[in-house]
């Protein structure tokens, strides 16, 4: 198991010491290093990060203020020269709290905690089932992949049809298609994406999902046959 991580510290010397520890750990992959919270906020928009080694005392935005503005927070290991922030760090659900200067042994203990936490999250997601979150009627809703039957274009929206309901989501078909796992769905028509596991029958014109018939574009039939053979 490997965790993608970033190091955030306004001190170049302190940052380098953490970077060296990260680079020498077999379960860590350094994605980037940042000298400020603002740089970090922008960088997290373009990188998939599992763990942040985060300094607290930084100019403009400190470490806590950075976490306040992040929507999706990775695991956090705080790295600081002061002990008085430990209680507040606990309130931010930190994985660990490292006090400078950091020994390799103490660093490895913190990383082991992060690895255990990451595995717990992965195991929970596998048990719960693969899912996506969609925004419908101003609410975030969890939708399990296995429950999706098909997606239908509705102008600036898409209709997500599941086993027990349908949701209208503000999205383009192309954008929504990118959220779906590869190999499980196919766009069989300009206005329809179908869950391959839900297809009961098909002919040259339609795909049947239960009692419903969904139009099949002529140029998609070969692609559909190939996709079904590779499930």
N, C-alpha and C positions, 0 to 999 in steps of 0.2 A: 504494500500500500504506500502511495506517495501523495503527500499534501502539497499543493501549489501555494506558495506563500510570498508575502511581501514584507519588507522591513521599513519601518517609518521612524525616523529620528532626525531632528534638525542638526545634530552634531555629527559631522562627517566621521570623526574618530570613533564615536560610540556606534554609529551605524556600521562602520567597517568591521568592528569586533563581532557584531551580531551576524553580519553577512558571512564572515568566515566560519562561524559555528553552523550556520544554515548549509553552506556549501559542503561542509565536511560530514553532514548527517545523511545517511543513505535513504531516509524516508522523506526528505524535504527537497522540493524543487523551487529554487528562487525565480520568481517571475519578474520582480522589479524591486527597486529600492527608492524611497522617496524622502525628501528633506522637509516636507511640510504636509499638513493635513489636507490643504487644498489640492496639492499635487496628487495625493492619495485618492481623494474623492473622484477626481477626473480619471485617474488610472483604473479604478475599479469598474468604471463603465465599459472598459474595453477588455478586461481580463477576468477570467474565471479563477477566483481565489478562495482557498479553503481556510487559510490561517494568516492572521496579521500579527507581527511582532511590533507592538505600538508603544512609542514613547508618549508620556502624558504631557509634560511641560514643553509646549511649542508655541511660537508666536502666531498671532491672528486667530487660529483655531487650535485648541489643545486636543489631546486624545479623546477626552470625554465628549467634547463638542463635535468632533468628527463623527463619533458613533451616533450622536443624536440626529444627524442629518442623513445617515445611511439607511436605505430602505431594506436591503438584504444584507444582514451582517454575517460575515464569516466568523469563525472562531477567533477569539482575541487572547493573546498573551501580552499583558502589559509589561513594559520594560522601563524602569524608572530608578532614579537615584534616591528617591524619598519613600519612606515607609508609610507616611500618613494618608496616602491615597488607597491603601489596601481595602478598607471597608467599602469605599465608594466603588472600587473595581469589582467587588463582590456583587454589588447591586446591578452592575452592567453584565452580569453573568459571564465574567471572564473565565477562561479555561485555567489560567494560572497568572501569577504575579511575580515577576523576576526583579530582584533588587540588584542594581549595578554596584560593583563589578560582578559579572556573571561567570561562574565556573562552568566548565564543560559538563560536569556531573549534574549540576542543578538544571542546566539547559536541557539535557537529555531527559530528565524527569518530566519537565514541562511538555516536551514534545511527545513523550509517551502518553501523557494525559490527553493531548490533542488527538493522537492516533486512536486511542480507545473511544473518545467521544465521536470521532468521525465514523468509526465502525458501527457504533450504536445507532447513529443516524441512518447509515446505509441499511443496516439490518431492519430498522423500523420501516423505512420506505419500501423495502422489498416485501415485508409482511403485509403492509397496508395496501400495496398494489401501485403500479405506475399511474401517475395522475398529472393533470395540469390545472392551473388556476385561471379562471376566466372572469371577466367583470360583466355582470348582467344586472340591470335595474339598480345600478350604483352600488352593488355588493360584489365582493370577491367570492367566487364559488369554486369549490374543488370538484373536478370531474374526473372520474376514473377512465383511463383509456379503454379498458375492456367493455365499458358501458356505452361508448359512443357508437352509434349506428352509421350516421352520415352527417355531413355538413353541407348546408345549402346556401348559396349566395342570395342576399336580399339587399341589393343596392350598396349602400355604405356599411351594411351590417352582414352578419352571417347567422344562420339558424343552426344551432347545434342540437341534433336529435339524439337522445339517449334512450336507454331501455325503459325509463319511467317518466321522462319529461322532455321538454325542448326549451332551449335558452337562446335568446337573441343577444348577440355580442357585437359591439362596435369594432369591426375589423374588416380588412380585405381578405379575399380567399387566399391570396399569395402569402400574406402575413400569417394567417392562421395555419396554413399548411406547413410553414416553417417551424411551428410549435409542436407538431406531431412527430412521433418516432418514425424513423425511416423503415420501410419494409412492411408496415402495418396498415398504411392507408394509401389510396391511389385517387388522384383526380381523374375521374372517368368522363367528365363533361366540364365545360367552362363554368357551370353553376353547381357542380356536385363533387364532393370528395367522399369516398366511402371506406368504411372499415372492412378490410378484406376478410376478416374472420366472420363478418355478419352476412356475407353473400350466400344465399341459398341456391340460386340458379341464375343463369344469364343466357342471352341470345345475342344476335347481332345488333339489336336495337335497345335492349333494356337489361338492367341488373335487378334481380329480385332480392329484397331484404324483408323477410317475413311476408306480409301481405302487400308490401309497397313495391311499386315499380319505379326505378330511377333510370332516366335516359343515359344511354351509353353512346358516346361519340364514335363514329366509324373508325377514326384513326387511333382509338384507344383500345380496341378489342385485343390486338396482339399484345400490347403492353399489359393488359389485364390478365390474359392467359399466362404470360411469363411471371407476373407478380404472384398469382395464385399458386403456381408450381413451386415458387420459392419460399412459401410460408413455412 
